[in-house]
Amino acid sequence: MSQKPKLFGADYSVYVRAVRLALHEKGVDYDLVPVDVFAASGPPSSYLARQPFGRIPAFEHDSFNLYESGAITRYLDEAFEGPRLQPATPKQRARMNQIISIADGYIYSNLVWGMYVELVSKPLRGEPSDERRVAIARSKVPVCLQALADLMDGAPWLGGETLTLADLHVAPMMDYFLMVPEARGLLEQHAALASWWQRMVERPSMRYTNPRREAAAAGALPKHR
Ligand SMILES: N[C@@H](CCC(=O)N[C@@H](CS)C(=O)NCC(=O)O)C(=O)O
């Protein structure tokens, strides 16, 4: 019998959340093993055997070790029963993969780090924002949102007619971005994208993996990263 997968990481991480969303959408039970990469002392040195770059998440299933969230979610989709989270045709799959690359290449750096971390997380910690970094990110935000809206092309989900790994990869990043005061107005300039976000937040997987909900339940403040 297959063992319960283990996911190493922390609930505040957008990449850990993307994998958790895939696990929840597939209906796969798993253990979340805490690893805090932002701890003052850094991740435990033993963790580097799982993820040599010191990032979260890492994953283990039946003695098979894997890191890189995109590889993990694709593995989960193919190795486990449950709803398919990758489209059937090469073109639709390419579109899904394109959106995941856009998230990794442009959305994470600009919407999460350039906007959320600089304008929400740092001020909460009493640190000044890096205005140069904010200016660069601010100029890229409309490009990111327009690209997502264009690629949706009128479909309900980012990658087409059904929920895919692309939605699960982008949603945790969008969640942080939307904590920036100006973000909601920017999103609402794209009606299809705003409707997509509404559909996403209503999913039980999104509610269950909400780091603010988990932090509140534990009586702590979220770490905001
Ligand atoms: N390409 C990696 C990215 C993972 C990643 O950047 N995780 C962040 C947390 S969301 C992290 O571990 N950051 C620690 C650091 O930058 O030192 C993946 O897809 O798994």
The ligand as an ORCA input file, in Angstrom:
! r2SCAN-3c Opt
* xyz 0 1
  N      11.440     26.970     -7.638
  C      11.071     26.647     -6.274
  C      10.845     27.946     -5.544
  C      10.583     27.716     -4.061
  C      10.741     29.004     -3.271
  O      11.293     30.001     -3.746
  N      10.257     28.963     -2.025
  C      10.437     30.105     -1.145
  C       9.257     30.242     -0.197
  S       7.774     30.668     -1.064
  C      11.668     29.899     -0.306
  O      11.941     28.804      0.111
  N      12.424     30.960     -0.068
  C      13.560     30.907      0.798
  C      14.667     31.823      0.375
  O      14.463     32.581     -0.586
  O      15.714     31.770      1.011
  C       9.830     25.767     -6.278
  O       9.029     25.856     -7.203
  O       9.691     24.934     -5.368
*
